[in-house]
Amino acid sequence: MSGLYVHVPFCLTRCGYCDFNAYEGLDHLRGRYTEALAREADLAAWGWAGERIETVFFGGGTPTRLETSDLIRVLDHFREIFAIADGAEVTIEANPDTVDEEKLSALREAGFNRLSIGAQSFDPAALAALERVHSPDSVRAAFAAARRAGYDDVNLDLIFGAEGETLSSWRSTLKGALALDPEHVSAYALTIEPNTPLGRRVAARTREAPDPDLQADMFALACDALGDAGFEHYEVSNWAQPGRECRHNLGYWRREPYLGLGAGAHSYRDGRRWWNLRPPEQYLASVEAGKLPAGGKEHLTVDDMRLEDVFLRLRTRDGLPAHMVEAGRAAHYLDEGLLARSKDRYVLTERGMFLANEMVLALTG
């Protein structure tokens, strides 16, 4: 299986916690950017001839900032030059304030069959702390519009640990999300990235960093609430109704090949990773000059691939083969209830999942 990732860097506003390659105030570039995505695809297609593309993911940024007609035209062009499978999963991320039933219906008819809504929270105070400009009612309206438009595979993205958020308000957010009956929920602990406005405020001590103990309790609450609602916890931050896992993201965790298009997008195949220029203007200049927008590349060593394999596999409910971990390293974490043995595999418990990064280091040395 191969995947296709399409990065759209435009946003309504740039949230203070965000470390993605995303920008506000660049909407004047949207037309050129759409043309560049199609042109980059033309330049890259020869290297993926014969590769069966099973998943397509438009991420960002906010892909739904692009005009509906441009999104459809780009997807149609990809179908012309790539071997996109019949029945491929085609996901698009959306800010609640950038979609309505008309837009979603047109996208659904064109083949976008999975929608990921950036809800983040159903608590207005938490949304304000995250500098999100939408309201909980906007999320509900976007979700209802998606259902009317025919989407039967919808994800809600949530973030926990915003300043001032309590266990009680996080419980209310989980209830608000479950009340909509989505097929998938992603819930991420707020992390402080140094090169973000929030990171700089935390460094200057004008904002508090998230309390890791409170975040651990919030994670446990999510595990309980989503599990009780019938969701399967198939990756550290992702829960799905049975059979509704995100196939595109599963490809990442299984280290399957993927091609990334757009400013800053990454690609991977056969132990080689490469990425595009990040600044949209530089990306555009390169593609418009008829050149692939190369930003860098790396060849993974055998040790690199093994460590990456352990890290990615251990994040999922499938875990990793026991032979990949020295028995002596695993014993302590089995005793502590952070790791479980299932036949010939080691699998993180839900307690262990919250410490996934530390567990990888502990198990690999």
Backbone hydrogen bonds, N-H to C=O, Kabsch-Sander energy under -0.5 kcal/mol:
donor,donor_aa,acceptor,acceptor_aa,energy
2,S,52,R,-1.3
3,G,257,P,-1.9
4,L,55,T,-2.1
5,Y,259,L,-3.1
6,V,57,F,-2.9
7,H,261,L,-3.1
8,V,6,V,-0.5
8,V,59,G,-2.6
11,C,23,Y,-2.2
15,C,13,T,-0.7
18,C,15,C,-1.2
22,A,20,F,-1.9
23,Y,9,P,-3.2
29,L,26,L,-2.3
30,R,27,D,-1.7
33,Y,29,L,-2.7
34,T,30,R,-2.2
35,E,31,G,-1.8
36,A,32,R,-2.3
37,L,33,Y,-2.3
38,A,34,T,-1.6
39,R,35,E,-2.2
40,E,36,A,-3.3
41,A,37,L,-2.1
42,D,38,A,-1.7
43,L,39,R,-2.1
44,A,40,E,-2.2
45,A,41,A,-1.9
47,G,44,A,-1.3
48,W,45,A,-1.9
49,A,46,W,-1.1
51,E,48,W,-2.0
53,I,51,E,-0.7
53,I,83,A,-2.6
54,E,2,S,-2.6
54,E,52,R,-0.7
55,T,2,S,-1.1
56,V,89,E,-2.9
57,F,4,L,-2.5
58,F,91,T,-2.8
59,G,6,V,-2.4
59,G,57,F,-0.8
61,G,8,V,-0.7
62,T,10,F,-2.2
64,T,93,E,-0.7
65,R,62,T,-2.3
66,L,63,P,-2.0
71,L,67,E,-2.2
72,I,68,T,-2.3
73,R,69,S,-2.2
74,V,70,D,-2.4
75,L,71,L,-2.3
76,D,72,I,-2.6
77,H,73,R,-2.0
78,F,74,V,-2.3
79,R,75,L,-1.9
80,E,76,D,-1.2
81,I,77,H,-1.5
82,F,78,F,-2.5
83,A,51,E,-0.6
84,I,82,F,-1.7
85,A,53,I,-2.8
88,A,85,A,-1.7
89,E,54,E,-1.9
90,V,88,A,-0.5
91,T,56,V,-2.9
91,T,89,E,-0.5
92,I,114,R,-1.8
93,E,58,F,-2.1
94,A,116,S,-2.6
98,T,95,N,-2.5
99,V,96,P,-0.9
104,L,100,D,-2.6
105,S,101,E,-2.6
106,A,102,E,-2.0
107,L,103,K,-2.3
108,R,104,L,-2.6
109,E,105,S,-2.4
110,A,106,A,-1.5
111,G,107,L,-0.7
111,G,108,R,-1.0
112,F,107,L,-2.4
113,N,90,V,-1.0
113,N,111,G,-0.9
114,R,90,V,-2.0
115,L,153,D,-2.1
116,S,92,I,-2.3
117,I,115,L,-0.5
117,I,155,N,-2.8
118,G,94,A,-2.6
119,A,117,I,-1.9
120,Q,157,D,-4.0
121,S,119,A,-2.5
127,L,123,D,-2.4
128,A,124,P,-2.2
129,A,125,A,-2.2
130,L,126,A,-1.9
131,E,128,A,-1.2
132,R,127,L,-2.8
138,S,135,S,-0.5
139,V,135,S,-1.4
140,R,136,P,-2.1
141,A,137,D,-2.5
142,A,138,S,-2.5
143,F,139,V,-2.6
144,A,140,R,-2.4
145,A,141,A,-2.4
146,A,142,A,-2.1
147,R,143,F,-2.1
148,R,144,A,-2.3
149,A,145,A,-1.8
150,G,147,R,-1.3
151,Y,146,A,-2.5
155,N,115,L,-3.0
156,L,184,H,-1.5
157,D,117,I,-2.7
158,L,186,S,-3.0
159,I,120,Q,-2.5
160,F,188,Y,-2.5
165,E,162,A,-2.3
170,W,166,T,-2.3
171,R,167,L,-2.0
172,S,168,S,-1.9
173,T,169,S,-1.9
174,L,170,W,-2.3
175,K,171,R,-2.2
176,G,172,S,-2.5
177,A,173,T,-2.4
178,L,174,L,-2.6
179,A,175,K,-2.0
180,L,176,G,-0.6
180,L,177,A,-1.1
181,D,178,L,-1.2
183,E,154,V,-1.3
184,H,154,V,-1.6
185,V,239,W,-2.7
186,S,156,L,-2.5
187,A,237,S,-2.2
188,Y,158,L,-2.5
190,L,160,F,-3.0
193,E,191,T,-0.8
196,T,193,E,-1.3
198,L,16,G,-2.5
200,R,196,T,-2.4
201,R,197,P,-2.0
202,V,198,L,-2.5
203,A,199,G,-2.2
204,A,200,R,-2.0
205,R,202,V,-1.1
206,T,201,R,-2.5
207,R,201,R,-1.1
215,Q,211,D,-2.6
216,A,212,P,-2.1
217,D,213,D,-1.9
218,M,214,L,-2.4
219,F,215,Q,-2.6
220,A,216,A,-2.2
221,L,217,D,-2.1
222,A,218,M,-2.3
223,C,219,F,-2.5
224,D,220,A,-2.2
225,A,221,L,-3.0
226,L,222,A,-2.7
227,G,223,C,-1.8
228,D,224,D,-2.7
229,A,225,A,-1.1
230,G,227,G,-1.7
231,F,226,L,-2.6
232,E,240,A,-3.6
234,Y,232,E,-1.4
234,Y,238,N,-0.9
235,E,238,N,-1.5
236,V,315,R,-1.5
238,N,235,E,-2.0
239,W,185,V,-2.8
240,A,232,E,-2.1
241,Q,183,E,-2.7
244,R,241,Q,-2.7
247,R,245,E,-0.9
250,L,246,C,-2.0
251,G,247,R,-1.5
252,Y,248,H,-1.1
253,W,249,N,-2.1
254,R,250,L,-1.5
255,R,252,Y,-1.7
256,E,251,G,-2.9
258,Y,268,Y,-2.3
259,L,3,G,-2.3
261,L,5,Y,-2.9
264,G,277,L,-2.0
265,A,262,G,-1.8
267,S,274,W,-2.9
268,Y,258,Y,-2.6
269,R,272,R,-2.3
272,R,269,R,-1.7
273,R,298,E,-2.7
274,W,267,S,-1.7
275,W,296,G,-2.3
276,N,265,A,-2.2
277,L,293,P,-2.2
283,Y,279,P,-2.6
284,L,280,P,-2.8
285,A,281,E,-2.3
286,S,282,Q,-2.1
287,V,283,Y,-2.3
288,E,284,L,-2.9
289,A,285,A,-1.0
290,G,287,V,-2.0
291,K,286,S,-2.4
294,A,292,L,-2.2
295,G,275,W,-3.4
296,G,275,W,-1.3
298,E,273,R,-2.8
300,L,271,G,-2.9
300,L,298,E,-0.6
305,M,301,T,-2.7
306,R,302,V,-2.2
307,L,303,D,-2.5
308,E,304,D,-2.6
309,D,305,M,-2.4
310,V,306,R,-2.5
311,F,307,L,-2.6
312,L,308,E,-2.7
313,R,309,D,-2.7
314,L,310,V,-2.4
315,R,311,F,-0.8
316,T,313,R,-1.6
317,R,234,Y,-1.8
319,G,313,R,-0.7
319,G,316,T,-1.3
320,L,346,Y,-2.1
322,A,344,D,-2.9
324,M,321,P,-2.0
325,V,322,A,-1.9
326,E,363,L,-0.5
329,R,326,E,-1.1
330,A,326,E,-1.3
331,A,327,A,-1.6
332,H,328,G,-0.5
334,L,330,A,-2.0
335,D,331,A,-2.2
336,E,332,H,-1.8
337,G,334,L,-0.9
338,L,333,Y,-2.1
339,L,333,Y,-1.6
340,A,347,V,-2.8
342,S,340,A,-0.6
342,S,345,R,-2.9
343,K,341,R,-0.6
345,R,342,S,-1.5
346,Y,320,L,-2.7
347,V,340,A,-2.7
349,T,338,L,-1.6
353,M,349,T,-2.3
354,F,350,E,-1.1
355,L,352,G,-1.2
356,A,353,M,-1.7
359,M,355,L,-2.6
360,V,356,A,-2.2
361,L,357,N,-1.7
362,A,358,E,-2.3
363,L,359,M,-2.4
364,T,360,V,-1.5
365,G,361,L,-1.7
